[in-house]
Amino acid sequence: MTAEQTFEALEHLGRAERKKAVRQLIYKKGKRPACLTQQLRLMEMFHHDHTLGQFERTYALVAAAHKASETLDTASLVCCRNRLHDRFVWARTLPMRKALRKDGLHMRFSILNVQINSAILLGMEDGTKYAQEALDCLSEIDPRRTTHYSFNSTTNILNTVGLALLVKPEALPDTIDMIRAMLFHSIRMKFAGELSARILPRSLPSHLSMLSPPSHFIKFEESFRKFLTLKSAADITSDRERRGLYWSIAEECVLQSTNEQKQAHLDAVRRHLTHRWTSAAPPCGGNP
């Protein structure tokens, strides 16, 4: 189905049923049309749909930006990121909440991930500003106000902060301990209340080969791998080794839904950022 056909089909649903269907299309990629261009169009239509709330419209715009990046549609990407600038100002005012899609922390990093990735890809001057915003948002996390949903945000936060540190590498030494604390706290919030049920079930198999880690543990592995790469970069003193580790951070953290998207972002990192990854490089202030 095309975006227009999908949108038209939604018009025949009742109000509550339509709202549920729209949310599934925004938040679950598998529910959307197969064509990425049609997905981009549909998300843009949802962003302009004033019957939806601000959260749905903003996440639709975030999804549209991701589809523009995946298809390397730079004109659409510029349009999305310009609109997301205002949405980030709004997201900055949102409190942390128990509902993931209403949580200000999750919203802020969803927008920042798009803004920093696109700034690098397009060589935009505001990349440094958004990198600093990401570091500020990390430092402002209040552990007392987090819920188990903080675990769901961890990988996205690590990807975003990792990119921010490629833009502002001088901030890594003062940031790595916060990243470690955030990762530890998110794991604690996810599993502390579920320890007996999830980690120590009453009925355990008799052999390790019969144990299969759940999906959220696999996400933890991904997050921890990113953290270890960042920690190694923070500990190193040699410029040559530092450049190699920062490149590993780039490979871990850039958008990479397709090989073409990942390669385009890595090419942009090579053009715009690699000159910053030495001990002699001055603090950044220009592109991106």
C-alpha positions in Angstrom: 0.0 0.0 0.0 1.1 3.6 -0.6 1.2 6.2 2.2 -2.0 7.8 0.8 -3.8 4.4 0.7 -2.8 3.7 4.3 -3.9 7.1 5.5 -7.2 6.7 3.7 -7.8 3.3 5.2 -7.4 4.8 8.7 -10.2 7.3 8.0 -12.7 4.5 8.0 -11.9 3.5 11.5 -13.5 4.7 14.7 -11.7 7.3 16.7 -10.2 5.0 19.3 -9.4 2.3 16.8 -7.7 4.9 14.5 -5.6 6.3 17.3 -4.4 2.8 18.2 -3.6 1.9 14.5 -1.7 5.2 14.0 0.4 4.6 17.1 1.3 1.1 15.8 2.4 2.6 12.5 4.5 5.3 14.2 6.1 3.0 16.8 6.3 -0.3 15.0 8.2 -0.4 11.7 6.9 -3.8 10.8 3.3 -2.4 10.6 4.3 0.2 7.9 4.3 -0.1 4.1 7.4 -2.0 2.9 8.7 0.9 0.7 11.0 3.3 2.7 9.9 6.2 0.6 6.2 5.5 1.4 7.1 5.2 5.0 8.7 8.6 4.9 5.6 10.0 3.2 3.3 8.4 5.8 5.3 9.7 8.7 5.2 13.2 7.2 1.4 12.9 6.9 1.1 11.9 10.5 3.3 14.8 11.6 0.9 17.2 9.9 -2.2 15.4 11.3 -3.6 17.8 13.9 -6.0 15.2 15.2 -2.9 13.6 16.8 -1.2 14.7 20.0 2.2 16.4 20.2 3.9 13.3 21.3 2.6 11.2 18.3 3.3 14.0 15.8 6.8 14.5 17.2 7.7 10.8 17.1 6.3 10.7 13.5 8.7 13.5 12.6 11.6 11.6 14.2 10.6 8.5 12.2 10.3 10.5 9.0 13.9 11.8 9.6 15.1 8.3 10.1 13.5 7.2 6.8 15.0 10.3 5.0 18.4 9.3 6.4 18.0 5.6 5.4 17.1 6.7 1.8 19.8 9.4 1.8 17.0 11.9 0.9 19.0 15.0 2.1 16.3 17.5 1.1 13.7 15.7 3.3 16.2 15.3 6.1 17.0 19.0 6.2 13.2 19.7 6.3 12.7 17.3 9.2 15.7 18.5 11.2 14.5 22.1 10.9 11.1 21.2 12.3 12.8 19.1 15.0 14.6 22.1 16.2 11.4 23.6 17.6 10.3 20.2 18.9 13.5 19.8 20.9 12.8 23.2 22.6 9.5 21.7 23.7 11.0 18.3 24.6 13.5 20.1 26.8 10.6 21.2 29.1 9.2 17.7 29.5 9.6 15.8 32.8 10.7 12.2 33.1 7.6 9.9 33.2 6.7 6.3 33.7 5.2 5.9 30.2 8.1 5.5 27.7 6.5 7.4 24.9 5.6 10.3 27.2 9.0 10.3 28.9 10.9 13.6 28.4 14.3 11.8 28.6 13.4 9.3 25.9 12.0 12.1 23.7 15.0 14.3 24.1 17.5 11.6 23.1 15.3 10.5 20.2 15.5 14.0 18.7 19.2 14.5 19.6 20.1 11.2 17.9 18.6 12.5 14.6 20.0 16.0 15.0 23.6 14.9 15.6 23.6 12.2 13.0 22.2 14.5 10.4 24.5 17.3 11.3 27.5 15.0 10.7 26.0 13.7 7.5 25.2 17.1 6.1 28.1 19.0 7.6 25.8 21.4 9.5 27.2 24.0 11.9 24.8 23.2 14.7 26.3 19.7 15.3 28.5 21.1 18.1 25.5 22.7 19.8 23.5 19.5 19.7 26.5 17.5 20.9 26.7 19.8 23.9 22.9 19.4 24.5 23.4 15.6 24.5 26.1 15.8 27.1 24.0 18.2 29.2 21.0 15.9 29.0 23.1 13.0 30.2 24.4 15.0 33.2 20.9 16.1 34.1 19.5 12.6 34.5 18.0 12.3 38.0 18.3 8.6 39.1 15.5 9.2 41.6 13.0 10.0 38.8 13.9 7.1 36.4 11.8 4.0 35.9 12.6 0.6 34.4 12.0 2.2 31.0 15.4 3.9 31.4 16.8 0.5 30.2 14.9 0.9 27.0 16.6 4.2 26.3 20.1 3.1 27.2 21.3 2.0 23.7 19.9 5.2 22.1 21.5 7.4 24.8 24.8 5.6 24.3 24.6 6.0 20.5 23.8 9.7 20.9 26.4 10.5 23.5 29.0 8.4 21.5 28.3 10.7 18.5 28.5 13.8 20.7 31.9 12.7 21.9 33.1 12.3 18.3 32.2 15.9 17.8 33.5 17.0 21.2 36.3 14.5 22.1 37.7 16.7 24.8 34.6 16.0 26.9 35.2 12.2 27.1 37.3 12.1 30.3 34.6 14.0 32.2 31.8 12.0 30.7 32.8 8.3 30.9 32.0 8.0 34.6 28.5 9.3 34.0 28.0 6.8 31.1 29.1 4.0 33.5 26.7 5.2 36.2 23.8 5.5 33.7 24.4 2.0 32.3 24.6 0.5 35.8 21.5 2.3 37.0 19.4 1.4 34.0 20.3 -2.3 34.5 19.5 -2.0 38.2 16.1 -0.4 37.4 15.3 -3.0 34.8 16.1 -6.1 36.8 15.9 -5.3 40.5 12.2 -5.8 40.8 12.3 -8.9 38.5 15.3 -10.6 39.9 13.7 -13.8 41.1 11.4 -14.1 38.1 13.8 -13.2 35.4 17.3 -14.0 36.5 16.8 -16.7 39.1 13.7 -18.6 38.0 12.6 -21.5 40.2 12.9 -24.0 37.3 16.4 -23.9 35.9 17.7 -26.2 33.1 20.4 -28.7 34.0 22.9 -27.4 31.4 24.1 -24.0 30.2 23.5 -25.0 26.6 19.8 -25.0 27.4 19.7 -21.4 28.7 18.7 -18.8 26.1 19.2 -15.1 27.1 16.1 -12.9 26.7 16.0 -10.1 24.2 16.6 -7.4 26.8 19.9 -9.1 27.8 21.0 -9.0 24.1 20.3 -5.3 24.2 22.4 -5.0 27.3 25.3 -6.8 25.5 25.0 -4.2 22.7 25.0 -1.3 25.2 27.9 -2.7 27.2 30.0 -3.2 24.0 29.5 0.5 23.2 30.5 1.5 26.7 33.7 -0.6 26.7 34.7 1.1 23.4 34.1 4.5 24.9 36.0 3.5 28.1 39.0 2.3 26.1 39.1 5.6 24.2 39.0 7.5 27.5 41.9 5.4 28.9 44.3 5.6 25.9 47.1 8.1 25.6 48.5 7.5 22.1 47.0 9.6 19.3 47.3 6.7 16.9 45.4 4.3 19.2 42.9 7.1 20.1 42.0 7.6 16.4 41.5 3.9 16.0 39.2 3.7 19.0 37.2 6.8 18.0 36.7 5.2 14.6 35.3 2.2 16.4 32.9 4.5 18.3 31.8 5.9 14.9 31.2 2.4 13.6 29.2 1.5 16.7 27.1 4.7 17.0 26.2 6.1 13.5 22.8 5.3 12.0 23.1 2.0 10.2 19.7 0.5 9.2 21.2 -0.2 5.8 24.8 -0.6 4.6 24.4 2.4 2.4 23.3 4.6 5.2 26.1 3.5 7.5 28.7 4.0 4.8 27.4 7.5 4.0 27.6 8.5 7.7 31.1 7.0 8.1 32.2 8.9 5.0 30.9 12.1 6.6 32.6 11.3 9.9 35.9 10.9 8.0 35.4 14.3 6.2 34.2 16.3 9.2 35.5 14.9 12.4 38.6 12.8 12.3 40.9 15.8 12.5 39.6 16.4 16.0 40.7 13.1 17.4 44.2 14.0 18.6 45.5 15.4 21.8 46.8 18.5 20.0 43.4 19.3 18.5 41.8 22.5 19.9 38.3 22.3 21.4 35.7 22.3 18.6 33.6 25.2 17.8 32.9 25.0 14.0 31.4 22.4 11.7 29.5 20.2 12.3 
